Amino acid sequence: MSSPALLAVAHGSRDPAAAEVVRGLARQVRRLAPVLDVRVAFLDHAEPSLPAELTAAGANTVIVPLLLSSGYHLAADFGGVADVAGARLAEPLGPDELLLIALTARLAEAGVPDGTPVVLAAAGSSDPLAAADVRQQADLLAERLGVPVVAAFAAAAEPSVPAAVADLRERTGKPVAVASYLLAPGRFADQLAHSGADWVTAPLGGHPALAGLVIERYRRAMLARG
């Protein structure tokens, strides 16, 4: 009997490049786990929709939210749909030690020197659990790099990314890097270019570590249900 489908679900963006990053991530997952039926869906702004692809994927589908923290979308947009369809819902991708591989690689690609303070820039959410998840990832990155790392948000939470950059530069007397804690290009990623940082990294979605993390979340969800 074949394994349940892995349905990777992203929020979606009006920027077509964002959908292509998500589809590229799915291709990486297929290369790493060719026995799995890997599918993609979006909550908004792109097709296929979550309900449509969930119907097509069949029974016991495992939904892997392509979210870097918990929060409103996980509870409101995923939980009810999964329950109605009888699907399994995996945990969001972050926070996680595996994300450090992608974050540190992006910093290196941007030419950020060792010892540079970092602002970890997330999209933001009004849900305090989501903000706490981002701060936990910032703590993990600070431990890995041995430098100050501050969590900041593009919207809906404080501090804002420009405020965090200015504060960290003042406190440390050093240039500051922004590490994009975003999956794909789009409005929030564009905002980071105007944050006042000396370096801004690319979103994480195209890094191979993300594909491994998606598979890990799928397997963990399968083990949880037995």
C-alpha positions in Angstrom: 0.0 0.0 0.0 1.4 3.4 -1.0 2.2 6.0 1.6 -0.2 9.0 2.2 0.4 12.0 0.0 2.5 14.9 1.3 0.7 18.1 0.7 2.9 21.1 1.2 0.8 24.2 1.7 2.1 27.8 1.5 0.3 31.0 2.3 0.6 32.3 -1.2 1.6 35.7 -2.7 0.7 38.0 -5.5 4.4 37.8 -6.5 4.6 34.9 -9.0 8.2 34.3 -8.0 6.9 33.1 -4.6 4.8 30.3 -6.1 7.8 29.2 -8.1 10.0 29.0 -5.0 7.3 26.8 -3.4 7.1 24.6 -6.4 10.9 24.4 -6.5 10.9 23.3 -2.9 8.4 20.5 -3.8 10.7 19.4 -6.6 13.6 19.1 -4.1 11.4 17.1 -1.7 10.5 14.7 -4.6 14.2 14.2 -5.4 14.9 13.4 -1.8 11.9 11.1 -1.3 10.9 9.8 -4.7 8.5 7.2 -3.2 6.2 10.0 -1.9 3.3 11.6 -3.7 4.3 15.3 -3.2 1.8 17.9 -3.9 1.5 21.7 -3.5 -1.4 24.0 -2.5 -1.8 27.7 -1.5 -4.1 29.4 0.9 -4.4 32.5 -1.3 -3.3 34.3 -4.5 -2.2 31.1 -6.3 -3.6 27.7 -7.4 -4.3 25.0 -6.6 -6.3 25.8 -3.4 -5.9 23.7 -0.3 -9.5 22.3 -0.4 -9.1 21.3 -4.1 -5.7 19.7 -3.8 -6.7 17.9 -0.5 -9.7 16.3 -2.3 -7.4 15.2 -5.2 -4.7 13.8 -2.8 -6.9 11.2 -1.2 -7.4 9.7 2.2 -4.9 10.2 5.1 -3.0 13.0 3.3 -0.4 14.7 5.5 -0.6 18.5 5.3 2.8 20.1 5.9 2.3 23.8 6.5 5.1 25.8 4.9 5.1 28.2 7.8 8.1 29.2 9.9 6.1 29.6 13.1 2.7 28.7 14.6 0.0 31.3 14.7 -3.3 32.4 13.3 -3.0 30.7 9.9 -2.1 27.3 11.4 -5.2 27.3 13.6 -7.7 29.0 11.4 -6.7 27.9 7.9 -5.2 24.4 8.4 -6.8 22.8 11.5 -10.4 22.9 10.5 -9.8 21.8 6.9 -7.6 18.9 8.1 -10.3 17.8 10.5 -13.1 17.8 8.0 -11.0 16.0 5.4 -9.6 13.4 7.8 -6.1 14.5 7.0 -3.1 14.6 9.3 -1.6 18.0 10.1 2.1 18.3 10.6 3.9 20.9 12.6 5.1 24.2 11.0 8.7 24.2 9.8 10.0 26.5 12.6 11.5 26.9 15.0 14.0 24.1 14.3 17.8 23.5 14.4 17.7 22.5 10.7 16.7 26.0 9.8 20.1 27.1 11.1 21.7 25.4 8.1 19.7 27.6 5.7 20.0 30.8 7.8 23.8 30.6 8.1 24.2 29.7 4.4 22.2 32.7 3.4 24.3 35.0 5.6 27.5 33.6 4.0 26.0 34.0 0.5 25.3 37.7 1.3 28.9 38.2 2.4 28.2 38.9 6.0 31.4 38.8 8.0 31.8 36.6 11.1 30.9 38.5 14.3 28.2 40.6 12.7 25.1 41.2 14.8 21.9 39.9 13.1 18.2 40.9 13.0 16.1 37.8 12.3 13.3 39.3 10.2 9.9 37.5 10.1 6.6 38.4 8.5 4.9 38.9 11.8 1.7 37.8 13.4 -0.7 39.2 16.1 -0.6 35.7 17.7 1.9 35.8 20.6 2.8 32.2 20.1 4.1 33.0 16.6 6.3 35.8 17.9 7.6 33.4 20.6 8.5 30.9 17.9 10.5 33.5 16.0 12.3 34.6 19.2 13.2 31.0 19.9 14.7 30.7 16.4 16.6 33.9 17.0 18.0 32.4 20.2 19.1 29.3 18.3 20.8 31.4 15.7 22.6 33.5 18.4 23.9 30.4 20.0 25.2 29.1 16.7 26.8 32.3 15.5 28.0 33.6 18.9 26.6 37.1 18.2 23.6 39.1 19.3 20.5 38.1 17.3 17.2 40.1 17.7 13.8 38.9 16.4 11.9 41.6 14.5 8.8 41.7 12.4 7.6 43.2 9.1 4.0 43.6 10.4 1.7 43.0 13.3 4.3 42.7 16.0 7.1 44.6 17.6 9.9 45.5 17.2 9.8 46.5 13.5 12.8 45.5 11.4 14.1 49.0 10.9 13.8 49.8 14.7 15.6 46.5 15.6 18.4 47.3 13.1 18.9 50.8 14.5 18.8 49.6 18.1 21.2 46.8 17.5 23.7 49.0 15.6 23.5 51.6 18.5 24.0 48.9 21.2 26.9 47.1 19.4 28.6 49.9 17.4 28.8 47.5 14.5 27.2 47.1 11.1 24.1 44.9 11.2 22.8 42.1 8.9 19.1 41.2 8.4 18.5 37.5 8.1 15.3 37.0 6.1 13.1 34.6 8.1 10.8 34.3 5.1 10.1 31.4 2.8 9.8 33.2 -0.5 9.9 36.6 -2.3 7.0 39.0 -1.9 6.0 42.2 -0.2 7.6 41.5 3.1 10.9 40.4 1.5 10.9 43.6 -0.5 10.5 45.7 2.6 13.7 44.4 4.1 15.8 46.2 1.5 14.7 49.4 3.2 15.4 48.3 6.7 18.7 50.2 7.0 20.7 47.0 7.4 24.2 46.7 5.8 23.3 43.2 4.4 20.0 41.6 3.8 19.8 37.9 3.0 17.6 36.0 0.5 14.5 34.1 1.6 15.0 30.5 2.8 12.7 28.6 0.4 15.3 27.5 -2.2 17.8 26.1 0.3 18.0 22.2 0.3 17.7 22.1 4.1 14.1 23.2 3.8 13.3 20.1 1.7 14.8 17.9 4.4 12.8 19.6 7.0 9.5 19.2 5.1 10.2 15.4 4.9 11.0 15.3 8.6 7.7 17.0 9.4 5.8 14.5 7.2 7.5 11.6 8.9 6.9 13.0 12.4 3.2 13.4 11.6 3.0 9.8 10.3 4.6 8.5 13.5 2.3 10.5 15.7 -0.8 8.8 14.2 0.9 5.3 14.0 
